[in-house]
Amino acid sequence: MKVVLKLEGLDCANCAAKIEKAVSKIQGVEDVNVVFMTQKLSFTTESEDVDALVEQISKESMKASSDVKSVRRIK
Amino acid sequence: MDTFEKRLVVALAIFAIGMVIHFTEAVDEKAQFFIFLAAYLIGGYDVLVTALRNIAKGQFLDEKFLMLIASVGAFVIGSWQEGAAVMLFFQVGEWFEGRAVRTTRQSISDLMDIQPEYANLVKDGEVVRVDPEEVQIGDMVEVLPGEKVPLDGSIVDGRSSLDTSALTGESVPRSVGPGDEVFSGSVNVSAKFRMCVTKEYEDSTVSKVLELVEDSISRKAPVEKFITKFARYYTPAVVFSAVLVAVIPILLGYDPETWIYRALTFLVVSCPCAVVISVPLGYFCGIGAASKMGILVKGGNYLEALAHADTVVFDKTGTLTEGRFGIDSKEAVGCTEDELVLMAAMAESGSNHPIAISLKKECKEGFDYSRIGASEDRPGRGVITEIDGDRIAVGNRKLMDEVGAAPTAEDGIHTVVHIAKNGAYMGKITLSDIIKPTSAETVRELKENGIKRTIMLSGDAKPIGEEVASKIGLDEAHCELMPADKIAYLEKIIQDKAEKSNVVYVGDGINDAPSISRADIGVAMGGLGSDAAIEAADVVIMDDAPEKICTSIRLARRTNFIVKQNIVFALGVKFLILALSLFGIANMWMAVFGDVGVAVVAILNSMRCLRTSIYEKK
């Protein structure tokens, strides 16, 4: 399943790279792609509990870059 | 102005006053210190807060942390002006970056302003405004002048003209009437019409295009991947060098203040943000500009690949030619050419064969159907129709033999239609697939732009294919190829290509999808209304204009060039400043330029990729 998140506040390309690296390490999350121009993070997962994953990802993203104000699931 | 901007302006004003005082020595050193400290804190306290918070979270080597060290360090060794400047200009840079990114996001979404907000659904004789997503297949929708067509469908009632420029880049409106297909995202220019919806919103053209553009941005070009990787090592490396620059000379007994200053200068240029931001920004702008011209590029990677194209392979039918028959020549015996065409068209009027359609098209004035009598089909030969009581035979040589007419000359390589009246030969009409008016120009322009090989692959008979190829000016033509042969040929071309160069295949995406996906870059033409084409290709040209292949390549090259310019410029300046400050030639002011100035220049340069006017015909 493909999930897309919107990272509100993400304004720096370097931070996007950092977030991508951090989120890639989370178990059950594959093909992580962060695009700072569209402020979107996409990944694929086979996990049943996507909400828990999203929760974890948003924590990691905010930790990796203080610019990220909120994480919202759009797909 | 938001609060951040106000704060920044106040801080910069205080900083400017401080600089004036510093040079005029109006007040003593101690007072100067407080002026610069005030500017520093007003302008950058949020950076300090975040940096400290990051340290608590165990995040070092964050750009804010580095700015903190550099600026505080400068204050400690007594360089207050520099300390304040580092922080303030860092903030100016941040402000500018954020603004540039927002502007770009906005201009791209303006370019892609094709999303319909509502649909006028006709229900029980009344018109209600609904969300396009609520409309179902088979529903009737009304489109008023000035409105966007909300979904794909076909016109039931009314005539109008449609502006499809947002989808195709083509500015000449298209006139449409009952039965014609219309695509969501085009704008109704002249009059009200009603249409029957044939696709749900999420399958309609507008959704497909928007989805494609969105997705394209997540396919990163190799350069972008490289730069992100580079950035990962750059900052730690520079910070490590800064530590060495500070520690080693001090251990060797040199003046600590000089070397700490140099080390701090290192830290100021340690953030690779300028490059990291300008690369994706450049591709983003390039893809945006292409979409505006009706060229959908599915990713930055394809833009980079396209820039290295040196071979372009074309499919013939529908790509270089219109894919429909047009009259090549007419030869009348004992009647006028107009009469000949009229007779042929009337005789074929009952048929939907491509040849019949072309003949009818040629009779612009139309004709009186009451003159046409009974018509007999002669399968594999043609048709015999009674017109004004005469038996008009229209068909091939076999039909002429049957009616006892004798054609005057050999048929040649093209499709020939013979006409006879009551067994007496009237003449012949030669038809061929019409070459698109811009095909020859496209090939010439490709060559001017350094494309080494232009090749046509065609399933047509050799004489026909070769004639088309030579008219257009292609280097090579390979004919009589079955679909499987085309792939095999393409393989061979790809094997023969020069290293680091790419092969582009251009087709209509319908029957040559395998070739499109096999080539280094597959381009599909006529994407508007063809899901197959959009699916299969890496680059989709929305209309049927072959010249856009050239535009795509030029745009790809320009975007790539600008991206490389930025990388060389930004890294060049940074390394230069690192080297110069090591020898004490560069100071912290130069480093501030190396950080913020370079970012601003690189970003502005990237935004040039958005321009489309330079690709227009002179």
Interface residues (C-beta under 8 A of the other chain):
Chain A: D11 C12 A13 N14 A17 K21 N33 V35 F36 M37 T38 K40 S42 K63 A64 S66
Chain B: T50 R53 N54 K57 Q59 E63 K64 E97 G98 V101 T104 R105 E214 I217 S218 K220 T228 A231 R232 C271 P272 C273 V276 I277 V279 P280 L281 F284
